[in-house]
């Protein structure tokens, strides 16, 4: 494997993890969980070869960027409703 491939893989992975971290910091937890899941699943599916792993890592970085620009609103709404219900139930207990 050449140095260029390693650099591309490293940059794609760092970018992907950075985007996931930013999403968590901005309370986009459902979006970040979806991103991390996609990264892990694609890595697992294509783990047989280094080329497959490179494709999976780069694809996951593109998916992460797409989800950053166009968040999955339904998933975020469902996650937010669960948080509101938990807060409401917590208030009842107190």
C-alpha positions in Angstrom: 0.0 0.0 0.0 1.4 3.4 -0.9 1.6 6.5 1.2 -1.1 8.3 -0.8 -3.7 5.7 0.0 -2.8 5.8 3.7 -3.1 9.6 3.7 -6.5 9.5 2.0 -7.8 6.9 4.4 -6.5 8.9 7.4 -8.0 12.1 6.2 -11.4 10.5 5.4 -11.5 8.8 8.8 -10.4 12.0 10.7 -13.0 14.1 8.8 -15.7 11.5 9.5 -14.9 11.4 13.2 -14.6 15.2 13.4 -18.1 15.6 11.9 -19.5 13.0 14.3 -17.9 14.9 17.2 -19.3 18.3 16.0 -22.8 16.7 15.7 -22.5 15.5 19.3 -21.4 18.9 20.5 -24.4 20.5 18.7 -26.9 18.0 20.3 -27.6 16.2 17.1 -27.3 12.9 18.8 -29.6 10.9 16.6 -27.7 12.1 13.5 -24.3 11.3 15.1 -25.5 7.8 16.1 -26.7 7.2 12.6 -23.3 8.4 11.2 -21.3 6.2 13.6 -23.5 3.2 12.7 -22.9 3.8 9.0 -19.2 4.0 9.6 -19.1 0.8 11.6 -21.4 -1.2 9.3 -19.6 -0.1 6.1 -16.2 -0.9 7.7 -17.4 -4.3 8.7 -19.0 -5.1 5.3 -15.9 -4.1 3.3 -13.3 -5.3 5.8 -12.1 -8.2 3.5 -9.7 -6.1 1.5 -7.8 -2.8 2.0 -9.4 -1.4 -1.1 -12.9 -2.3 0.2 -12.1 -0.7 3.5 -10.9 2.4 1.7 -14.1 2.6 -0.3 -16.1 2.2 2.9 -14.2 4.8 4.8 -14.5 7.4 2.0 -18.2 6.6 1.4 -18.9 6.9 5.1 -17.2 10.4 5.1 -19.4 11.5 2.2 -22.5 10.2 3.9 -21.5 12.0 7.1 -21.1 15.3 5.2 -24.4 14.8 3.4 -26.2 14.2 6.7 -24.5 17.3 8.2 -25.9 19.4 5.4 -29.3 17.6 5.2 -30.1 16.1 8.6 -32.6 13.2 8.8 -35.5 15.3 10.3 -37.8 12.5 11.1 -35.2 10.6 13.0 -34.3 13.8 14.9 -37.9 14.5 15.7 -38.4 11.0 17.0 -35.3 11.3 19.2 -36.4 14.8 20.5 -39.9 13.5 21.3 -38.4 10.8 23.4 -36.2 13.3 25.3 -39.2 15.5 26.0 -41.2 12.5 27.3 -38.3 11.6 29.6 -38.1 15.1 30.9 -41.9 15.2 31.4 -41.9 11.9 33.3 -39.0 13.0 35.4 -40.9 16.1 36.4 -43.9 14.0 37.5 -41.6 11.9 39.7 -40.2 14.9 41.4 
